[in-house]
Amino acid sequence: MRPAAAWLLLLSCLSGVWRTHGDAGQETDTASQRGIVAPEIRDELKLLLRDVVHGLGRVVEGRRTEPRSAEARLNDTAARFEARMTESEKTAAHLREALTVAQGKLGALQEENSAQAMDLSALKTGLSASQSQVEELKSGNSAQASELSALQTRLSTAEKEIGELKAASEAGGGPKVAFAAALSAIGITGPVSTPTTLVYDKVLTNIGQAYNPATGVFRAPVSGGYFFRFTAANNERRTHMGLLMFKNGQQLLANAKTNIETGLDYMSNGLSVELKEGDQVYMVLQRTMQVYENNYNQNLFSGFLIFPL
């Protein structure tokens, strides 16, 4: 603003001086009257005008170059911004790659966790099945223990009755008849396709010689009351043992049992029967059934005379 004001002042002064010199006659008088020396003032004004013109030129040139400098700065800023954008894009690309890798690892971990969960579920299922089997075995053992206890009770009762009968027979002074025989064949006998008479050929007792170990048949030497008993054994899992007791072709009793588990299993039975002299009693192995002997007399057939009639 100051150069513009100086320029206006200079123009105003020059205008006054040139008006004064326009009238030659009056100029001298006027200058004389005003006390102004025109050449000196004109020279100074010219110098001042030149300086002002030069100053204004510099100002105008500066004003012209300012937009270029601003444009250069703007270009530099844009270039720096673009460089930063490029760097940011590279960083974003790296982050995306890292995210993809992390997602892949996360998927693999999820699959592994799923597989482990399935394995754990299978183990739990197997454990539950094993526990169920243990409970079933416990129940089976308990049932077998109860059955064994019942058999022992029956055996004790039978032995007591036999002792009483023997005592009565001895007191009566009648004939003495008693026998006991076992199977001599070691291993499995059967299964058979048709009912077969079992021959207990290993004689343990044969008082009165009424039992024939060659045929497995007991023949009553006298009429009277008799008592007969048998015991059978089996050791193969999921097989069957079954015996019949006959009197002259007439079935007196029948017993059968399935061996559920591997290991020796037993069954036994007995009865009292009235026989006439010459009546025959023998044991028959049922069709499709079997028994097992291990040389410890697991299979027995025995009987005796209680009293004669």
C-alpha positions in Angstrom: 0.0 0.0 0.0 2.9 2.4 0.7 4.4 2.2 -2.9 0.9 2.9 -4.3 0.5 6.0 -2.1 3.9 7.3 -3.1 3.1 6.8 -6.7 -0.1 8.8 -6.4 1.7 11.6 -4.6 4.3 11.6 -7.3 1.8 11.8 -10.1 0.0 14.6 -8.4 3.2 16.7 -8.1 4.2 16.1 -11.7 0.8 17.1 -12.9 1.2 20.5 -11.1 4.6 21.1 -12.4 3.7 20.3 -16.0 0.7 22.6 -15.8 3.0 25.3 -14.7 5.4 24.8 -17.7 2.5 24.7 -20.2 2.3 28.5 -20.2 5.8 29.9 -20.8 5.0 33.4 -20.0 3.2 32.7 -16.9 5.7 30.0 -15.8 8.4 32.4 -14.9 6.1 34.6 -13.1 4.4 31.8 -11.4 7.6 30.0 -10.4 9.0 33.2 -9.3 6.0 34.0 -7.4 5.9 30.5 -5.7 9.7 30.2 -5.2 10.1 26.8 -7.1 13.1 25.8 -9.2 11.5 23.4 -11.8 14.6 21.5 -13.2 15.8 20.2 -9.9 12.4 19.1 -8.8 11.9 17.4 -12.2 15.2 15.5 -11.9 14.4 14.3 -8.3 10.9 13.3 -9.3 12.3 11.3 -12.3 14.7 9.5 -10.0 11.9 8.8 -7.5 9.6 7.7 -10.2 12.2 5.3 -11.5 12.7 3.8 -8.1 9.0 3.5 -7.6 8.6 1.9 -11.0 11.4 -0.6 -10.3 9.8 -1.3 -6.9 6.4 -1.9 -8.4 8.0 -4.2 -11.0 9.6 -6.3 -8.3 6.2 -6.4 -6.5 4.4 -7.4 -9.6 7.1 -10.0 -10.4 6.9 -11.4 -6.9 3.1 -11.5 -7.2 3.6 -13.5 -10.4 6.0 -16.0 -8.9 4.0 -16.6 -5.8 1.4 -18.8 -7.5 4.3 -20.8 -9.0 5.8 -21.3 -5.6 2.5 -22.3 -4.2 1.9 -24.8 -7.0 5.4 -26.3 -6.4 4.6 -26.6 -2.7 1.3 -28.2 -3.6 3.0 -30.6 -6.0 5.5 -31.5 -3.3 2.8 -32.1 -0.8 0.8 -34.2 -3.3 4.0 -36.2 -4.0 4.6 -36.8 -0.3 0.9 -37.7 0.1 1.1 -40.1 -2.8 4.3 -41.7 -1.4 2.6 -42.1 2.0 -0.5 -43.6 0.3 1.8 -46.1 -1.5 3.5 -47.0 1.7 0.1 -47.4 3.4 -1.1 -49.7 0.6 2.0 -51.8 1.0 1.4 -52.0 4.7 -2.3 -52.9 4.2 -1.2 -55.7 1.7 1.2 -57.1 4.3 -1.6 -56.9 7.0 -4.0 -58.7 4.6 -1.5 -61.5 4.0 -0.9 -61.8 7.8 -4.6 -61.9 8.3 -5.0 -64.7 5.7 -2.3 -66.7 7.4 -3.8 -66.2 10.8 -7.2 -67.2 9.5 -5.7 -70.4 8.0 -4.0 -71.3 11.3 -7.3 -70.6 13.2 -9.2 -72.9 10.8 -6.6 -75.6 11.3 -6.8 -75.2 15.1 -10.6 -75.4 14.9 -10.4 -78.6 12.9 -7.9 -80.1 15.4 -10.2 -79.1 18.3 -13.2 -80.7 16.5 -11.2 -83.9 15.9 -10.1 -84.0 19.6 -13.7 -83.4 20.7 -14.8 -86.4 18.5 -12.0 -88.6 20.0 -13.0 -87.5 23.5 -16.7 -88.4 22.8 -15.6 -91.8 21.4 -13.5 -92.4 24.5 -16.5 -91.5 26.7 -18.7 -93.8 24.8 -16.2 -96.7 25.1 -15.8 -96.0 28.8 -19.6 -96.1 29.2 -19.8 -99.4 27.3 -17.0 -100.9 29.4 -18.8 -99.8 32.6 -22.0 -101.4 31.4 -20.1 -104.6 30.7 -18.6 -104.5 34.1 -22.0 -104.1 35.7 -23.4 -107.0 33.6 -20.5 -109.2 34.7 -21.1 -108.2 38.3 -24.8 -109.1 37.9 -23.8 -112.4 36.3 -21.4 -113.2 39.1 -24.0 -112.3 41.7 -26.5 -114.6 40.0 -24.0 -117.5 39.8 -23.1 -117.0 43.4 -26.7 -117.2 44.4 -27.2 -120.3 42.3 -24.1 -121.9 43.8 -25.4 -121.1 47.2 -28.7 -122.7 46.4 -27.0 -125.8 45.0 -24.8 -126.1 48.1 -27.9 -125.9 50.3 -29.6 -128.6 48.3 -26.5 -130.7 48.4 -26.3 -130.4 52.2 -30.0 -131.3 52.5 -29.5 -134.3 50.2 -26.4 -135.5 52.0 -28.3 -135.3 55.3 -31.2 -137.3 53.8 -28.8 -139.8 52.4 -27.2 -140.2 55.8 -30.5 -140.7 57.4 -31.5 -143.2 54.8 -28.3 -145.1 55.0 -28.7 -145.3 58.8 -32.2 -146.6 58.4 -31.1 -149.2 55.8 -28.2 -150.4 58.0 -30.5 -150.6 60.9 -32.9 -152.8 58.9 -30.1 -155.2 58.1 -31.2 -155.5 54.4 -29.1 -155.8 51.2 -26.5 -153.1 50.7 -26.5 -151.5 47.2 -24.6 -148.3 46.3 -22.5 -147.1 43.3 -20.7 -144.0 41.9 -19.0 -143.6 38.5 -17.4 -140.8 36.4 -16.5 -140.2 32.8 -13.0 -141.3 31.9 -12.8 -139.5 28.5 -11.0 -136.2 29.0 -12.4 -133.2 27.0 -15.7 -132.6 25.3 -18.2 -135.3 24.9 -20.8 -134.3 22.3 -22.6 -132.5 20.9 -24.6 -135.5 19.6 -27.1 -135.6 16.8 -29.4 -138.0 18.6 -30.0 -138.7 22.4 -27.2 -141.0 23.5 -26.7 -143.0 26.7 -23.7 -141.7 28.7 -21.4 -144.5 29.8 -19.7 -143.6 33.1 -16.9 -146.1 32.8 -14.7 -144.8 35.7 -16.1 -146.7 38.7 -15.5 -145.1 42.1 -17.9 -147.3 44.1 -20.0 -150.3 43.2 -21.3 -152.1 46.3 -23.5 -154.9 45.3 -22.2 -154.8 41.7 -25.6 -153.5 40.4 -24.0 -150.8 38.1 -22.5 -151.9 34.7 -19.6 -149.6 33.7 -19.6 -151.1 30.2 -23.2 -149.9 29.4 -23.7 -147.2 31.9 -26.9 -148.9 33.2 -27.9 -149.6 36.8 -30.0 -152.7 37.4 -31.9 -153.0 40.7 -31.0 -156.2 42.5 -34.0 -156.0 44.8 -37.2 -154.1 44.9 -37.1 -151.1 47.1 -36.7 -147.4 47.3 -33.6 -146.0 45.6 -32.0 -142.6 45.4 -30.1 -141.4 42.2 -28.0 -138.3 41.5 -26.0 -136.8 38.7 -23.6 -133.9 38.2 -22.6 -132.4 34.8 -20.0 -129.9 33.7 -19.2 -127.7 30.7 -16.5 -125.1 29.9 -17.2 -123.7 26.4 -18.8 -120.3 26.1 -22.2 -120.1 24.4 -22.7 -124.0 24.4 -25.3 -126.1 26.0 -25.3 -129.1 28.3 -28.4 -131.2 28.9 -29.0 -134.6 30.5 -32.0 -136.9 30.9 -32.5 -139.6 33.5 -34.5 -142.7 32.4 -36.1 -145.7 34.1 -36.9 -148.5 31.7 -37.2 -146.0 28.8 -39.4 -143.7 30.8 -38.0 -140.2 31.4 -37.7 -139.4 35.1 -36.1 -135.9 34.9 -34.4 -133.5 32.5 -31.9 -130.7 33.0 -30.2 -128.3 30.5 -28.0 -125.2 30.9 -26.2 -122.7 28.6 -22.7 -121.8 29.4 -22.7 -118.0 29.0 -19.1 -117.2 29.9 -15.9 -119.2 29.3 -15.0 -121.4 32.3 -16.4 -124.4 34.1 -20.1 -124.4 34.7 -22.1 -127.1 36.5 -25.6 -128.5 37.0 -26.8 -131.2 39.3 -30.1 -133.0 40.2 -31.3 -136.1 42.0 -34.5 -137.9 43.0 -35.9 -140.9 44.9 -37.7 -143.6 42.9 -39.3 -146.9 43.6 -37.8 -149.8 41.6 -38.7 -153.3 41.2 -36.1 -156.0 40.9 -34.5 -155.8 37.4 -35.6 -152.2 36.6 -32.9 -150.2 34.8 -31.8 -146.6 35.4 -29.4 -144.7 33.2 -28.4 -141.2 32.0 -28.9 -139.8 28.4 -27.1 -136.9 26.8 -29.6 -134.7 25.0 -29.4 -133.9 21.2 -27.1 -131.0 20.3 -25.8 -131.0 23.9 -22.3 -131.6 25.4 -20.4 -132.1 28.6 -16.8 -131.6 29.6 -14.5 -133.7 31.7 -11.0 -132.8 33.0 -10.1 -136.0 34.9 -11.3 -134.5 38.2 -14.7 -136.4 38.2 -16.7 -133.3 37.1 -19.4 -135.7 35.7 -20.8 -138.2 38.1 -23.7 -140.7 38.2 -24.4 -142.3 41.6 -27.2 -144.1 43.5 -28.0 -146.4 46.4 -30.7 -148.5 47.9 -32.7 -146.6 50.6 -34.6 -149.6 51.8 -35.9 -152.8 50.3 -39.6 -153.4 49.7 
